[in-house]
Amino acid sequence: MQYLLDKYTSIVVAALLAYISPIATAMLFVGGLVMADFITGIIKAHKAGVLTSRKMIKKLYTAASYLVVLMVVRACEVYFNSELPLIEPMVAIIALSELKSLRENVEEITGNDPLKHLFGFLQRKAES
């Protein structure tokens, strides 16, 4: 019985890896953005004195839902044999949402808008 369980477990794991491998980079990118947002959110909440486990769990649910969305979109690509890329626009939408949240967190932590500093830096580089 244990032999069959081990055999089928390895088959299921191999199938999942084969399914996820085309979107692994997208999942890592989204995961990195979520982790950066999570860390800056913790710092922001600690600075404001409102750090609660409920807010942290909510963000982890959001991260898990992003990854599930990517896997569902991948399933749609496979099932419908889509020539149209669906993963890239979905990653862009998620990334914009996370980057907006990151910007808000950094602005709250530092009191400065990071985009103003970035645009000022780029303008100085363009002038020189």
N, C-alpha and C positions, 0 to 999 in steps of 0.2 A: 504494500500500500504506500509506504514512504517513497519507494522508487517511482511510482506513478505520479505522486505529488511533486517530487523534485523534477521529474521530466516535464510535466505540464507547466510548472512554474517557470522553468527556463524557457519554454516555448513562448509563454505569455510575455515574459520580460523581453525576449528577442523581438517579438512582434511590436511591442510598445516602442522599443528603441528604433526599429525600422520606420515606424509611423511618425515618430517625433523628430528623427534626424534631419529632415528637410527644413524644419522650423526651429531647430535648436538655437541658432544664432538669434533669431527674433525673440525667442523665449528668454535667452540670457540677457539681451538688451533691455527688454521690458522688466525683467527681474532686477537688473542693476538700477534702472530708473526708480523702481518702486522702493528698493532698499535705500537709495539716496534720499528719496522723499520721506521714507520712514524715519531715518536718522535725523534729518533736519526737523521733522515734525516732533520728534521726542525732545530735541534741544529747545525748540520753540515752546512746547508745552511746559517743559521744566522751567524755562525762563519766566513764563507767565504764571507758574504755580498751579497749573491745572492738569498735571500728568496723571492720567487714569488708565487702567488696564482695558477698559471698554473701548476707548479710542484706539488703542494699539491693536486690539483684536479686530476692530472694524477695518483697519488698514490692511491687516493680514487677509481678511476675507476679500477685500478689494483686489489684492495681489493675486489671490487664488482664482478669483473670477476672471481676471485678465488672462491668465494662463489657460483657463478653460475656454474662454472665447477664442483664443488663438487655435486651440485644438479643434474646436467646432468649425472654425473657418477652414482649417486644413481638411477636415472631413468633407466639407462642402466642395472644396477644390477637387478632392479625389473622387467623390461620388458623382459630381456633375461633369467630371473630366474637363474642367474649366481651363480655357486658354487665357482667360482674364485673370490677372494676379489679384488675389483677394487678401493675402497676408500682409503685403506691404502697406496698403491703405489703412488696414486695421492697426498695424504697428504705429503708423504715423499718427493716427487719432489718439491712441493710448499715450504715445510719447508727448504729444502736445498737451494733453491733460496733466500728465505727470510733471512736465517742465513748468507749466503754469503754477502748479502746486509748489514745486521747488522754489520758484521765483518768489512766491508769496511768503514761504517759510524763511528764506534768506533775508528778504526785506524786513520781516518782523524781527528776526534775530539781530541783524546788524543795523537796521534803521536806514539802510541805503538800498536803492534799487539797483540790482546787478546789471540790468540791461543798459541803464544810463552809463555805468562805468565801461561796459563792453563797447557801446557805440562811441563813447568819448575816446577810448583807446584806439579803436579802428579809424576814427577820424584823424587822430594825431598821426597814426602810421601812414595814412593816405596823404597827408599834407607834407610829410618829410621825405 
